[in-house]
Amino acid sequence: MLFLQKKTSKKLMINFKIICNYIKPFIKLLISISLFQVKYNKTKYKIQDFYFFSKALEIDDKNLIVNFRLGKLFQFKLNNIDQAIQCYQKIVQHQPTYAKAYYQLGLAYIEKEEYKKATEAFKETLKINPRFSGAFKAIGSIFYKNNSEQIALKYYQKALECDQNDIESKIGIANCYYLIENFDLAIQYYKEILQIEQNEEIEYNLGNCYYMKSQIDNAVIHYQNCLKINFQKPDCLYNLGNVYCIKQDFYKALECFLQTIQYDPENSAALYNLANTYYLLDDYELACDYFEKAIKIEPGNVQWRNYIGGLYLEKQKFEQAQDHLQKALQIEPNNQETNFKIAQIQYNLTNYDQALQFLNVSILIIYIFFYLNLIECFIIKFKQ
């Protein structure tokens, strides 16, 4: 009886191995079916899927679909970009016409900030599929990041030709026009985008365009629209404050600058403009307070130190004025404005010799600039 059991067991093991070899193709089929279900049921891959994909590659390490899905799993779930790149490279080696693999490879290189390799991968995508709008957009974004707006603009335009309803392409085009200061075309594209969706950045940029065109009322409208979407946007609050200053609506400007530093306490420009606004409203104490806060953030700003020093000088607070102007002089010893204001302080303190010394330096600097400009004029005239 025992002998029969061992014999039967051995036979079953042989049959099992035969069956395993036979069903390998069906295992592949099951994997494909499961991938199909994931795709069309729109369920997201989980980290646990890594085990099944890895086992699938043990059966067929050249399986394009499994390598592609595993690459995306490495890229988006496991944050292992190098492994993702290996998966995509394996695909394009065996199937050089797999456009999506080249595209994902390009995205992976972007994450590694290897922009040259990314661009090459996207161009391979376009060789296979010349109407792959995503590849055009991706190349455009690379040039945009590298401050080559004119080249980026061409790629965004090609992307839009492939998909005329693509909002990201329109945003890219509008941003490029904005940076190259073609504000009319930037406004045109920003408005087209706003007809499709509300977007705080678009409202903000549109406000900036109108601001640059000196269309202040339109700028106010779009800055306010931006703040309706996100009332905690410091840059927008700051720009709106500047617009209200231009309109001489100083109390609204104060409100905007105060909100700016509420959400961004280290915004030195907002602190400085807030101080200026208080000064225009004759609130000298608060003006000085916020000027001091601004200069603590930017201690090396000579222009600001000259301005604050001049403010203290105007109020005959010579010690505070001297402190700021001397610090400015340490940074720029030949600054004409600084030397002149220190001369004024020394004169008010009846230190006439020192006043004359700083005044002579100030005058000398003026003469040097005058003669340099005169020489430049003669050179230009001679070349003509």
NORVEN-V894905 format. One record per helix or strand. SS is the DSSP state (A for helix, B for strand). FROM is the first residue (numbers start at 1). TO is the last residue. If there is no record, write none. Layout:
SS/FROM/TO + SS/FROM/TO
This chain:
A/2/41 + A/49/59 + A/64/76 + A/81/94 + A/99/111 + A/115/128 + A/133/145 + A/149/162 + A/167/179 + A/183/196 + A/200/212 + A/216/229 + A/234/246 + A/250/263 + A/268/280 + A/284/297 + A/302/314 + A/318/331 + A/336/348 + A/352/383
